Amino acid sequence: MLTRRALLALAGAASGALALPVPVFAPDVSLAADPVADEYRRLLLVHTRWVQQQWDPAIGAYRAADFRFAAVLGNAVLLTTDGYDAGLAGVDATVLRGQTLATITRFAATNRLAGGTEWGRRLFWDSTFELYFVLAARLLWAELDAATRSNVDAIARGQAAYAYGLGTGNDPLSGSWTPNGSAGGYRGDTKLEEMGVYAQAIAPGLAWAPAGDAEASRWQERFVFWAANASGLPAADRANPAVIDGRPVSAWNVAHNLHDTFVVENHESVNPHYQAELWRTAGRAAAHFLAAGRPLPQVLTRQPNGRELWATLRLLASDAGEPVMPMIADRYHLYGRDVLPLAFLAQVQGDRHAARAEADLAARLMPYLRYAPENRLTKFSGEEKYEPEARAELAIAYLFHRWRTTPVQPVTSAEFFTAAAGTRFFGTAVGLTAHQSTTGFAAAVTKPGQVRFLWQPGHDNWLIDTRAPAFLPAQTAPPMRQWTAAYTAARDGVDSTATVLQTAAGWAGYATLPTGTVVYTGPGPSSLTLFNLTMPGVPGLDGSRTFTGPAGTVTLPAGLGDGGTDTITFTARSARHVRFLGQAASGQYGYSLFAFEAFDATGTDRARGRTVTASSADPAYPATNAVDGNATTRWAVSRDERSRTDSWLAVDLGATVQLTGVTLTWEAAYATSYLVQTSTNGTTWTTAVAVPSTTTLGAWAGIDGRAGLVTHGATGPITASPTRITIPPATLIEGYSGAGTDLAAAAARRLPTGGPATLRVSDADGYLTLLNLSPTAVNGAVLTLPRGDRLYRGVSVARADGGLDLTASVPAGGGAVRPARFTVTGRAPTGARFSVADSHNVTVTAPAGAAIDVRLTAGSWSAQAQVPAGATRSFTKPVDGPVTPTTDLARGRTTFPTSPLPAGMGEPSHAVDGDPGTSWRPGPNGRMVVDLGTSRTVAAVSLAWTSGTRRAVRVETSTDGTTYSIFSGPLSARYIAVAVPGWTTGDAEIVELSVTAQPASPEPS
C-alpha cells in the first residue's frame, strides 16, 4: 500500500509534494478485510491471460492496436503488491515483469510528446491511455532506466502543457471531438465527457510536477476549470457560493452540460454510461494525485451537482451496480467499464450507497470474465479499446481500496433501493419518465424514434432484456399524441407514473406502482424478451427458465435464441436452398452472423463458399462472409434495416441435397426468434424448425419465480419460450415483481367497471389506476369498485353488494394513479357516503334510514366512525406527514444551491419537502431558489419558521434563473428565490416555503 503520507492525502489532509513516487506498498500499514479488493485482485490475475495474448514478439512489447499496451497498468499493480499467483495469471511473475518493463520502455519512446511518432498528444483518446501508462510507469519507477523515466515525464508534462495551450479551443488532432469551448452542450450530446477528458489530460503532469513548478500553477487553474464545468447546470445553479479550490462555484461555472432534471444525453438519448463519466474521469485523475502523495484538488470530491447526478443513476439502478440504459443501449452489460465510477464514489468520496453498487458489480465480474469469450472484461457491446481500458480502471479501483486501508462499508440492498426509490419525469425534450421502487424498475420512453415501455422486476438486469420494448409493440412512427406524469409521495401521496400514447397501432397506456407492479393496456400482441444464458455465479443464469401457469410448471432449457452458437438438427429433407428468417432481434442492431452452415447426413457443410443472398447487408459485412469458412468475418444487416425483424439470409447449395441440420454462429446482434426454412426452387419455402420452442401457459404466468403476469380480457393464453414471453391482445395486462403475488387469484378477481369503453381501470395492489384511451376527457364517471374497504380521493357511495361507487374524472388521453387514502373496517350501509378531500380529511354521511358504525384507518391512525342516520361527521388524521395532494407549486421541486452546499447552509430541499420536522438552515447570508419546473402565475409566497429570531427576508422571482426582481404581487415566474441576509446560528430556520398559483379567471357567462 502507499505510505502513511499518501493515505493521509486520500483522507483530504495536506501532504508535501514529492519529486519521485512513493513505494506502492509499505509494511507499516495494516489492511482491513476487503472482499471487493480481493476480488479485484483475482480478476486482474485471471485477466492477465488475455494480456498474454497481446504480446507481439516482433516488437518485443504488447500490441499497439487499440492501445492494448495500456494493460501494463494492471501488470504494474500486480507486480508491486503481495500475493502474485502465477497459476491464476497463467504467466510467471518474472516473465510478466520483463514484458511489462519492455512495453513501458518501448511506448515511452514512441510517444509523440517524447519525440516518437507512434502515438500520443491527441486528447481523444490517446491522453486517456497516456494517463494509464504514466501511472504504470510511476508504480515501477525504480525499475526504469533514466531515458525511459525522462520520456515518461515528458509525456505527463507535455500532455498537460498541450491541453493547457489549447485554452478552451478544440484539439485539432481529435476531429469532431470537442467540449464546444467553455459553453458545453446538453441537447442530444452532453459535453460532460469531453470536459472531463480535458481535465484528466492535465492531471498526470500536475500531480507529478516538482514542488513550486511555475507551469503547474497555471495547469492547476485550468484543471479545476474543466473539472468543475463538466457537470455544469443551467443558469439557476450558477449563483452557488460554495467554495471549491479557492473560488465559489459561481466563479468557476460557465458551462451547460446537463438537463435541468440532472440527466445527460448522448447519441440523442439518455445514456447513464456517459453520466458516469463524471466519476470515471475524476477517478483517473485522482489516482495520480494519490500515487504522488498529493492532496486531491477539492473539485474531485466536491463536484458541482455530483450528488444530484448520482441520485439520477440510483433512480436507474439495477441489482448489479450497472444502471438500466433506457434508450440507446450501446454500453449495456459492459461491466468492466462500470467499475471505476463506483469505486471512486465509494472509496474516494466515501459514499456507502455507491459501495453497495460496487460490491454488487464486483460479485458479477468473475462469472462475467469466465463467460465466452473468456478472460474478457468487456463483452456484448463496445469497442476493442475498452478491454485494455477496463483492465486499467479495474487496477485503479483496486488501488483506491488499498490506499484507503479500511474500505467504505456498503449499505444493504434494501437500504440502497429504499433511498433510490422515487419517480421523475425528465422533461418532454428528454422523453423519459422513470420509476424506481424497492422491488423493481419501470419506465416509459416517449422520445420520437425510441418510444417504448420498460420493466425490470426485482431490479434483475439479467431477466428481462430492457433493450427490447416491454408490452408495447415496437413503434416505427412517433406517437400522434402523448401524455405522461410522474407522481410523488410529497406532492401526490404516491410514487407512481402514468403514460398514455396514441400510436399508429392504437392507443396505449402504462402505469407503474410503488409496489413494483406495472399495468399495461393497448395494442398487442405484447412480449417480453428474456435473457437465458448459462453464466454460473450470476443469479438466474443457469441456462434455463421455469414458467408456471394454470396447468403447472415447465422448465424450458436454453441453447437456441440466446446468442452464441445455435446447432439445430432436424429430419432429413430435400433442399437446394436454405435460409435464416428473422422474427425478433436481441437489440437495436438487428442481426449479424459469423457463420451459417448447412449439413447433410455425412456432416459436410454444403453452404461453404456457395452463392448467398440477403435481405440487406452492411457494406463492411457482406453476406458472403457468413459462408466463407472464416470465423472472424461476419454478415450484418445494413444500418437502415436494423429495425426490420424479418431480415433473412439465404444460401443456394448448388444442387438438391438431403439436409439434416444447420449451425448459426452469432455476433452480439443475434435473433431471439427465427425460422430455418428450406426450398427446392428458391421461391416456395417450408419451415424446418422454429426457434425457440414454446409452451402454452394461460391467463397468468409466473416467470422463473422472479415475476408474474396476469391478463384480463385476453384473446388467448400467454405463451413462453426460453427467451420470450408472448401475451395476446388483452383489455389489461398486469406485471407483478417477485413471487409474492397469488397470480391465479389476481387473474380471477373482479375488476372495477364503469365509465366509457375507452377507460381502463385496475385496482392492482390496492392502487386505482385509470388510463383514458381517447382524446375526450372523462368527467364525473361512476366507477363500480368490487371492494368496499378502500377509500380513494373523491366521493364514494356504499353499494348493496358491499362495493363502492366512486365518481372519477380523467384528462383526455391521460391517466391517473390513486392511492387508497383510508381503509374501512366493517360493513357500511347501502348509500353511506364517504367524501375524501385529501390524505388527512374524510367526511362521512349516513343515509337517511341507517346509521354508520365503521372504523377508519390511515397508516397508524384510526378512529371509530359512528354517524347517526342522516347525519354527517368529519374526521381528520393528525398531521404526521405531508397533506396530499397539494396545490403548493413549490412542494417537492428542485432547489438550489445543489451540491456542494456553502459552508453553514443546510439542505434547501427541506423547505419544500412538506415535512414539518425538517427545515432549511440558511447559513451566513443564505439564499435558496426553488425551480417550479415551468413558468406559472404566482400569487403568493409564504414562509413557515422554526422558533427563534426571524431575520428579514428578500423574496425574488425570475423567469430564466439569471435575472431576478423583488416579488411584489401576481406575476409569471419559474424560479422563486428567498434570501436571508444576516442570518446567524440560533436564528429561526425555514420549515416550509410554499407558492400559491393565481387562480384562473372565470370564463364570461
N, C-alpha and C positions, 0 to 999 in steps of 0.2 A: 504494500500500500504506500501511499505518499507519506512524506514526513509529517510531523505534527504541524509544521508551518502551513503546508498545503491543506491539511484538514481544517485548520482554523479559517483559511480562506474560504472553504466551502460553507462554513457557518456564517460568513459575512464579516469576519474580523479582518482588520488591516494586516497586511503582511508585506515585508520588503520584497522588492523585485529581485529576481535572480538572473545573472548573466548566463548561467548554464542550468540545465534542467536538474531537478532533484531526483534521487532514486525513486523508482515507481513503488517499491515495497520496502518497508523498513521493519525490523524485528521488534521495535519498541512500542508498537501499537497493536493491541489485540482486536480481533474481529468478532462481532456478534454473529450468531447464526443467521444466515441469509439464504433461504432456499431458492429465491429468484436468482440471486447472483450465481449460486452453484449451478443452476440450470443453464444460465447464460454461458458459463464456462464449458459445460458439457456440449452445448450447441456449437460453440466455437471450435472445440476439438473435433467433433464429428464433421462439421462443415469444412474442416481442413482437407478432407478427402476431395471436395470439389476444387479447392485451391490447388492441390497437386495436379489436377488435370489441366491447369492453366500454365504449367511450366513449359517453356519453349527452349529446348536445348540449343537451338540455332542462335539465340541471342543471349543465352545464359541468364535468363530472367523470366518472370511471369509475363504473360502476353500484354501487349499494349491495347489490343482491340477492346472496346467498351470499358476501358480503364481497369482491366482485370488486375493490373499490378497493384491497385489500391488494397488488395487483400492483405498487403503487408501490415496493415494496422492490426487486424485480428491476430496475425502471427506475432507481432511485437508484444501484444498484451499477453499471449500465452507464454512467450519466451521470457518475460520479465516478472512472471508470477509463479508461485509454487504449485506443484501438482500436475505437471505436464504428463499426459497419458498417451504414449505412442500407439497403444492398441486402439484407442478411440480415434486418434488423429490419422492413423494409417501411415505415419512417417516418423522417423526418429527425430528427436529434437535437434541433434547436430546437423542433420540434413536440412531441416526446416530453417534453422538459423543461418546456414550458409546461403540458402536460396533467398531468404529474406534480405540479408545484407547485400547480396549481389544485385537484387532487384532495386533496392534503395539507391545503391551506388550508380547503377545504370540510368535510372529515370531521373535522378537528381541532376545528372549531367546533361540529359537530353531535353530538359525543360527550357523553354524559350527565355525565361527570366534568369536562367543561369548560363545563357549563351548557347543552348541547344536549339534544335529545330523541330522536335517531335511533338511536343505538347506544351500546354501551359499558357498563362496570361489571360486567355479568354474567360470572361466571367461565367458564361453558361456553356458547359458545365465543368470546365477544367478547374476553376477555382475551388469547387466543392471537393474534387479528388485531390487537389493540392493540399487542402486542409487535412484530409485523412493522412496523406502521405507525409506531410511535415510532422504531424503528431506521432506517427510511427517512428520516424527518424529521431525525434526528440526522446522517445522512450528508449531507443537503442543508441543514444548519442555516444556513449563511452566506447562503443564498438565500431564507430565510423571513423574513416580516415579524415585528415584535415581538409582535403579537397572536397570530399562529399559534404562535410559539415558546412563548408563555405557555400556550396551550391544550395544546400537546404536553406541556409539563412538568406541567400539571395532570392529564393522562391518566396519565402514568407514576407520579406521586406519588399521585394519587387511587386508582389501582387497587391499589397496594401498601398504602395505608392501609386500603382496603376489605377486602382479603384478610386483612390483619393483624387487623382489627377483628372478623372472623368467628371468631377463635380457632380451635378445632377443630370448629366447628359447620358446618352446611350453609349454602350460599348460597341464600337464599330466591328469588333470581331464576333459578336453574338447574334448577328442577323436581326430577326424581328423581336428578340427578347429585350424588353425594356421596362423600366419602372415608370415610364411616362413622366419623366422629370421628377419633380417633387410633388406633383399633384396626385399621382397614383391613378387608380381606376377601380371601379367596383361593379359596373354593369357588365354582365356577361363573363368577364375575366378579371379577377382580382389581381392587383399588383403587390399583394402581401408577400407572395413568394419572391418576386423579383427584388423588392426592397430588402428582404431578409438575406438574399444572396449577396447584394452589395455590401451589407454589414458583415457577413461571415467572411467575405473576401479580405476584409481588413483585419479580422480578429487574430490570425496567427502572427502577423507582423507586429501587431500591437502588443500581444501577450508576451512575445519573446524579445521585445526591444530592450536594450540596456536601460537602466535607470537614468532618467534625465535626458533621454533621447529627444532631440528637438523635433524631428519629424513625427514621433509618436504622439506628441501632444496635439498636433493637427489631426492625425488619424483618429484619435480618441473622440474628438467632437463629431467627426463625420460618421464614425461607427455608431455613436449614440443616436445621431440624427436618423440614420436609416433604420436602426432597430426600433426606435420609438414610433416612427411613422408607418412602419409595416402594418400595424394594427390600428391606424388612424380611422376615426369615425367622422360623420358629418360635423358641421359647424357647432351643433349644440354641445358637443363634447370638448370643444377647443378652449373653453373657459376654465378647464380643470387646473386649479392652482397647485396640485400635488407636485412636489419637487422630485425630479429624477436626475441623478448625476449633476446636481448643482443648478438645474433650471426647472421651472414649472412646466408641466405638460403643455400648457397653453403656449409656451415659447417654442417648444420643440415641434408641436404638431401642425402640419400644413397639408397632410395627405388625406385622401378619402379612398380607403381600400375595402371598407365593409358596408354592407347594407345596414340601415339603422335598426334592423332586427338582429344584429350581431351574427350574421351569416355571410359567407363568401361564395362567389360563383366562379366556376372555371368551365370552359367549354360550354358556356351558356346554361349552366345548371349548377344547383347546389352540389358541392363536392367536398365532403369532410376531409379528404386526404390533403387538399390544399389549405384548408383551415388549420390543420395540424402543422403546416409549415412554420407557423409562428414559433412553435416549441422545437421543431426539428432543426431550424437554422440557429435558434438560440442555444440548443444543446451542443451543436457542432462547435459554436464559438466558445461556449463555457468550458468545454473540455480543454482548450488551450490555456485559458487563464488559470484553471485549477492545476493543470500539469506544470505550469510555470510557477506555481506558488503565489499567484497574484490574486487579490480580491476581485470578485466578479463586479463588473460595471452594474450599477443598480438597475439599469434598463433590462437586464436579463432576469431579474427577479421581481421587478415592479413594472411589468409590461402594460402599457395602456390597453384597457379593455380585455386584458388576458382572462380575468375571472368570467367576464360575460361570454367570451368566445368558448371557453371551456364548458360553461353551462350549456351552450348550444350543442357541443359534441356529446355531452352527457344526455341531452334530450334525444339524441340519435343513437345512443349506445346499444350494443348487443352484449351477450354474455361472454364474449371472447375478447373484450377490450377494443375491438375494431368497431367503428360506427357503421350503421346502415348507410348505404350510398343510394339515396332515393331516386336519383335521376340517371345520369351517365355514370356507369359503374366500371370505369376503366382501371380502377385500382382495387377492385373487390377481392378480398381474401389474399391480399398481397402482404401477408403477415410480417415478413422481415422488415418491411418499410414502416411498420406501425410501432416499432419498439421504442425508438429514441424519443419521440414526443412524450410518451407516457413516462419513461424513465426520468426525463428531465423534470416534468411536472411533479413527479413523485419524490425523487431523491434529491433534486436540487432545490425546487421550490417548496417541497415538504407537503404536498397535497395528498392526504390519505385516500381520497376518492380516486385519484389517479393511480395510487399504489394498488388499489383494488383492480382497476382495469389492467394495470401492468401485470399483476400476478395472474389474472385470468388469461391474458395473452401468452404469458410465459408458459403456462400449463399446456397450451396447444402447440407450441413451437416444435417440440421433438417429434410428436406424431406427424406434424406437417412436414418436417425436414425429411422424415423417412418415407413419406408418400412419394410415389413416382411422379416426376423424375427425382430419384433420391438425392439427398445431400444438397438440396436447393432451398434457400430461404425465401425465395420469391417464386410463386407459381400462379397459374391460372390467368394472369394478366400482367401486362407491364413490358419493360424493355430489358435487353440483356445487361445494360449498365446497372440495373437495380440489384443484381446479385453481389458484385463487389461493394456496392453502396450499403446494402443490408448488412453485410459482414462487418464493415467498418462501424456502422452505427450500433450494431449489437455489441461490439467491443467497447464503444464509448459508454453505452448503457451499463455494461459490466463495471467499467471504471467508476461511474457515478456511485454505484453501490459500494464498492470497496473504499473509495475515498471518504464516504460518509461514515464508515465503520459500523454504525448501528442503523440498519435500514428503516425507512419510514414504514410503519405498520399499516396495512390496508384496513379500511372499514370492511364490514361484512357485505356480502352481495345484497342482502336485504336493505342494509343501510344505504348502500350505493343507489339502488333503484328507487328507494323512498325519497332520497334527496333529489334524484334526477327527474322524478315524475313531474309531469306538467304538460301543458299544451302551448302551441304557438302558431299563429298564422304569420308567416314571414313576409307577407305583402303580395299584392297582385303581380308585381313585376317578377318576383322570385318564384311564385307559383307553388308554394309548399305549405301544407297545413299538417303539423306533426303532433303526435300524442305519445308520450312515454308514460307507461303506468308501472306499477310494481310487478305486474305479471306479463307484460308484453309491450310491443311497439306497433303502432299503426300510423299510416299517413295517407294523405291524398295529394297527388301532384296535378296541378291544373295548368302548368306551363305548356303552351302550344308545342306540339311535336313530342311531348313527353308525358302526356296525360295517362295516369294510372292510379290505382289504389294499391297500398302495400299493407302487409300484415306479417308480423313476426312474433307469434305466440311464444311465451316463455323467454323472450329475448334470444332465442336459439338461432344463430346465424348459419347453422348447417341443417335446418329443417326445411323451411320454405324459401325458395330462391327469390329474393326481392328484386332481382334484375328483370323478372317477368312480372306482368301485372297480376294482381290478385283480384279474382271475381270479375272485374270489368274486362271484357274482351279488348284486345289491343285496338287502339284507335289510330286510324290513318288520316284523320282530319281533326282540326281543333274543335272544341265544343262550340256550339252555336250560342250557348248561354251557360253561365256558371255562377254558382253561389257557394260560399264556404264560410264557416265560422269556427273559431276556437273559443270554447267556453272555459272559464277558470273558476276555481273554487272561491277566490277572493271576490270576484265580481258576480258570478252566477250561481255559486253554491255547488258547482260540479266541474271537474276536469273532464272535458269531452270535446269532440268535434263533430261537425256535420257538414257534408258536401253534397250538392246536387248539381248534376250536369245534364244539359241537353245535347246529345251526340247524334251523329248520323244514324246510329243504330237504335236510337230511342233515348228516353230519359233514364238516368241512373242516380241512385242515392247511396251514400255511405256514411255511417256514423260509427264513432269509436267511444267506448265507455271506460270509466276509470277502473273497471274490473279486468280490462284486457280484452273484453268481448267486442266484436265488431258486428255491424248489421249492414247488409247489402240488399239492394233491390235494383233491378234494371235488366238490361239485355243479357241474354245467355246464348249458348251455354257458358258457364263460368268455369274457371280452372285455377288450380294451384300447382305450381311446379315445385317438385321436391328434390332435395339432394339425397343421393343414396350411394355414397361412396363407401369403400372399406378403408377406414383410416383409424386403426386401433389406437385408443387413447383419447379420441375425441368423442364425447357423449353423443350417442345416436348414430354414429357412423360405423356400424358393424356389418354393412353390406346387405341389409335387408330392412324392410319397413313392415310393420304389423298394423293391419286395419281391422277395426271392429264395426259390425253393423248388426241389424236386427237378427240375422241368421247366425251370427257368431263371429269368430276371429279367424283371420287368414294372414299368413306371413308370405310376402312376395319377395323373392331374392332379387338382388341387384345383378348387374353384369351387362345389361343391354339398355341403352338410352341414358347412360350416366357418364358418357365420355370415355376416354381411354381407347381400348381396342374391343370392338364388338365382333365376336366369332359366332356365326349363325350357320346351323345346318338344317337341311330340310330334305324331304323325299325327292329322289332324283326326278328331274323334269327336263324336257327338251327345250332348249333355248339357244337362239343365236344372239339375242340382245339381253342385257341385264342392266337394271338401273336402281339407284337410290332415289327415293322421292320423299322429300321432307314434309313433315306435318307440324312440327313445333321445334323451335331453336332454344338453346340454353340461355341465350342472351341477345344483346343488340347487334352482334357481329355476324349473325347468320350462320352459315355452315362452312367448314373447312376440313378437308381430308388429306392426310399424308398418303394414304393408300386405299385403293378399292380393289380387292382381289376376288376372283370368282373361280371356284374349284370344281373339277369334275371328280368322278369316283376314284381316280388314281391319285388325287391330291395335287394335280397340276393346276397352276394358276393360269386359266385361259384368257384372263384380261390383260396380262402383262404385255405392254407395247402395242396393244390394239387401238383402233380408232375410237376416240372418245368425244362425246359432245356433252354440253351442259346448258342449263337454262341461262347461266351467265358465268363470267369469270373475271376476277381481278387481273389486269394485265401482268402484274408481277407474279401471279399464281395461277397459271393456265390449267385447264382441265387435264392436259396430258401428264401433268405432274402426279396425278393420282394413280397412274398405271405404269410409271417409268421404272419401278423397282428400286427407286432411291428413297430411303426412309426419311431423308432430311428435306425433301421438296414436297410441296403441297398444292392442292387446288383450293381456292376460296371463291365464294360468290363475289360478284362485283360490289363495290361500295353502295351503289344505288339500289341494289337488290337485297341488301342485308335484312330489311324488314319483311321480305317476302318469305312466307312459311313453306310454300310448295316448290322451292327450288329443287333441281334434280341434276343428276349426273348419270349418263348412260354410256355403256361400252358395247361396241359391235365386236363380238367374239370371232368374226371371220367365217364361222361355219356353225351349223347347229350341233350342239353337244349336249350331253347329259350333265346338267349342273346339280351339285349336291350341297352347295353352301357358298357363303361369301364371308369375307373379313373386311371390316371397315376400321381403319386406324385414324382416330380423330385428333385434330388440333384442339385448342381450348374452345373454339367455336364449334360445339357439337349439337347433334339433334337429340332432343329428348323423346321425340316421337317421329317415326318414319316407316315407310314401306320399302321392302325389297321386291321388285317386280321383274318378270321375265317376259320375253316376246320372241316369236319366231319370225316376225316380219318387220319389227321396229315400229309398228303402228298400233297394234292391239296388245295391250299389256294385261297380265294377270298377276295377282299378288301371291308371292311365295311365302312371305311371312310379314306380319305386322309387329313392330317393336314400339313399346314393350307389350307384354301380355297384360290383360286387365281382369279385374274381378268386380262383380256387382255387389253393392252393399245395401242401400235402401234409402229411406228418408233421412237417416242420420248416419254419421260415420265418425269413429274415433281414429285418430292418426297417430300411431306409434305410442299411444299413451301420453302424448305431448300436446294434443289439440283435438278439438271436435267440431263437427259441422252439423247443422240442423237445417233442413229445408221445410218451408211451408208453401203449399200450393204448387209443388214441383210437377213437371210434366213427365217425370220418370225418376228412376233411382240414381243415387250417387254411384259412380264407378271409380275404380282406382287401379293404377299401375304402380310399379316400384318408384316411378319418378313423376307421377302426375295424378291429381285428383280432378275429376270432371263432374260438374254439377249441372244438371239440365236446367232450362229456364224455370224460374220459380217466382212466386209472389214476394217471398222474403228468404234470405239466407242469413243465418246467424253463425258466427265463428266464435268458439269458446277456447280460452287458453287453459292449458293443463288438463288434468284428468279428473278434476273435482266436480264436474257438471254431470248430472244424470241426463244423458243425451236423449234417451228414449222418452223420459218424462218431458223434456223440453220440446221434443217434436210433437208429443201428443197433447200438450196443453192448449187451452183455448186462447186465442189472441184477442186483443182489443179490436173492436169493429166500429164502424161509423164513418161519417164524412164521405166525400166523393170517392169514386173508384180510383182516382189518381193519388189518393192519400194512403201511404203505407205506414202502419203502426206496429211497433214491437214493444213488449214490456220485459225484454231480456234483462235478467239480474235486477229487476225492480226499477229500472230506469225507463221512462216513457220516451221512446224515440219516434219522431214524426218526420216523414220525408214526403214533401209535396212535389209530385212528378208532373207538374203542369205550370203554365205561365199565369195561372189565375190564383189569386190569394184565397186561402181557406179562412173564412171568418165565421166564428161562432158555431163551428161544427160540434155536434153532440157525439161524443165517443162513449161506447159502452165498454167499461173495464170489467173483466170477469171477477177480479178480486176487489173486495171492499175494504181492505185494510191499509191501502196506501193512498195518502192524500197528496196530490200534486198541486202546484200553484194554479189558482183559478177556483171555479165553483164546481163542487162535486155533489151529486144528489144520490142518496142510497136507493137501490132498487130492491124489488121484492125477492129477486133471486140471490141476493147477497152481494151483488156487484155495485158498481157506481156508474152514473152518467156524468162525464166530465165535459164541460164546454171548452173548446180549444180553438186557437187560430194559428195559422202557419203562413209565412210570407209566400208570395208567388215564387215558384221554382226554388224554394228554400226548405229549411228543416229546423228541427229543434230537438234538444235532449233535455229532459226534465227529471231532476231527482225527486224522490218522494220526500216531501218536507216534514210530514208527520205520519205516524202509523196509528191505526185504530185497533184496539183490542176490545172485543165484544161486538155484538150484533146491533147495528143501528136500525131503527125502524124505517120502513119504506117512506121516502120523502124527506128524510133527515138531510139537512143542507150544511155542507162544510165549505166555508169560503176562506181560502188560504191566500193571504196577502203577500207573504214572504217567508223566509226561513224561521221567523220568530213569532209570527202572529197568525192565528186562526180564529174564525168566528163560527160558532155552531148554532144552528137554528133548528128547533124541533118542529115537526109537523103539528098541525092543529090537534090531531087526535092521539098523539103518543109522546111520551117523554123519552129523553135520551139519557142513557147511563153507560158510557164507554170510557175507556182510558186512552188518552192521547200521549204519545211518546215522540220525542225528538232527541236523539243522542242519549245523554244521561238524564235528561229532564223528562218528567212525566207528570200528568195531572188527571184526576178523575173528572170527566166532563159530565155533570149531571144537570140537564136542562129540562125544565118543565115543558109540557105540551104547549106549543105555540110561542114559546119564549126564545130569546136569543142571548147567547153569552159568548164573550171574547176571552181568549186565553193567550198569554204572552210568555214565551220562553225567555228566561233571563239571558241577557247578552253575554255570552262567553266566547263569541267569535263574530266574524263579520255578518251583518244583516244582508242577505242576498235575496233576489237580485238588487243591484244598486243603480241609481241614476247618477251617482258621482262620477264625473268624467275622468277623474284622476286615479280612481281605485285600481290598483294592480298595474298601472302603466310604468313604462321605463322612466327611470330617474337618473339625473346626473348630479354630481360627478360620478362617473363609473370608476372602475379600478384603475390605478390605485387611488385611495381616498387621501385627501390632505390631512396633515397632522392634526389631531384633535377632533376630527369630524367623525360622527357616527354614520350609520348606514342610512342614506337618504330614502331608500325604498320603505323604511319603517314608517314613514309619514303617509304612505299610500297603500299599506297592506290591509287596512281595515281592522287591524288587531289593536284593541285598546291597551294591551300590555306592552306594546313596543313604541318607541319614539325615535325621532331624529335629533341627534345632538349636533348643533350647528358648528361648534368649534369656533376658534377666533375668526371673526368677520365671515362666518359661514354663509354660503349661498347654495341653494339647490334648485334644480329645474326638473319639472315633470313634463314628459312628452305625451300629449293626448293622442298621438298617432295620426291625427289629421286635423285640419283647422275646424274649429267649432265656434259657435257664437256663445261666448262666455258671459254669463250674467253676474256671477258672484264667485269669490274665492274665500273660503272660510278656514280658520285655523283653530285647532284644539290643542291645549298645552298641558304639560305636567305641572305639578306645583313648583313654586319658585318664582324668582323675578322674571317678568316677561319683558324682554327687550323690544324696542320699536322695530318693526319690520318694514321692508320695502317689497311690494308685490309688483312684478313686471310681467309683460306679455310680449310674445314675438310670434311672427308667422314663419320665419325662416331659421330661427335658432341663433342668429347672429346679431340682429338689431333688436333691442328691447326698449320698451317705453313703459312708464308708470301706468298701472291699471287704474282706470277711473270710471269704469262703467261698462255696460254691454258692448262687446266688440268681438271680432273674429280673431282667434289665436289658436296656435298649435302648441306653443310652449308657455308654461307658467313658471316664473322664477320667484323664489322667496329668499330674500337676503336678510340676515340678522346681524347688522353691524354692532360691534362692541360686546358680543356675547362672551361671557366668561364662565369658567367652571362653577357649577352650582346653580346657574340660571335655569329657567324653565326650558324644557325641550318640546318639540312639536310632535304631538301624538298623531294628529291627522291633518292633512292638507286635502280639503275637498273642493271640487269645482262643480258649479251648477250651470247647466246649459240654459240659454234663453229659450223660453217656451215658444213653440211655433205659433205664429199669428193665426187666429181662426179665419177660415175662408169666408168671404162675404156670402150672406144668405141670398 
